[in-house]
């Protein structure tokens, strides 16, 4: 009944039943923790967790997953350590959450220890757990172990293929990305179909190597064969590639066709490239487009530097006067001490 009331968000009735229960068990406490986690109130969940007379694996899993959901990765790793000290055996759900935290924090040692412990007990790494390991190793930069787990998995989901493709792309293994994409398309598993994230990884690989024609082919392949509507990440990859290849006009034409209301990041990419290429005309257009939203001090300084390098000091003075009038202050540079 408590769980049912929670499902329909009648928390008053749920709390009343919880208070009037003659004997509260661990399940009833877990329901309350689960509610707070769903509401993203991890602090309230932790208060309940701390006062529980007993906890089971579900209690720990809920708290760990809750910390991960609000990006408190350090908190999730600390809870995992406490769980082990309490002698509670982690489940696959626990490990998937912890591997996600390891991936985001670069805690390779913890993730590798989990991997070694599973190998000692001959636990088969498949499904969501396999995906979590591939993702963790890729994000922590250990592509050899990511490959090992990927190749040992009998059933690979689209998420698993994507994790491997993106991991390879980010670390510059572009030919391997193209080969893996081909294998993915040729897979006999009908459920394996490239999605928008797959093509993001492939376009990142093209951008790393400056492969403009190849990127165009994959972009058209995504749209024409798989009917995937390009999102801002796909546009971002293509614009970045065009700009770094000096194809500013192509970048400009593509941004103009972008179906997004907020394409500031694309215009800033073009504005930055205009300084490298000394293109004042497109720089001015980019700045005007950014002015429709919220201009930053960096936007002003970029355009000012472009004019300065071209000897257009009247324009430099105009921009600086505008910055002063609008109280746009230049952010001072700083270095982080280690």
Buried (B, 14 or more C-beta within 10 A) or exposed (E): EBEEBBEEEEBEBBBEBBEEEEEEEBEBBBBBBBBBBBEEBBEBBBEBBEEBEEBBBBBBBBBBBBBBBBEBBEBBBBBBEEBEEEEBEBEBBBBBBBBBBBBBBEBBEBBBEBBEEBEEEEEEBBBBBBBBBBBBBBBBEBBEBBBBBBEEBEEBBBBBBBBBBBBBBBBEBBEBBBEBBEEBBEEEEEEBEBBBBBBBBBBBBBBBBEBBEBBBEBBEBBBEEBEBEBBBBBBBBBBBBBBBBEBBEBBBEBBEEBEEEEBBBBBBBBBBBBBEBEBBEBBBBBBEBBEEEEBBEEBBBBBBBBBBEBEBEEBBEEBBEEBEEEEBEEEEEEEEEE
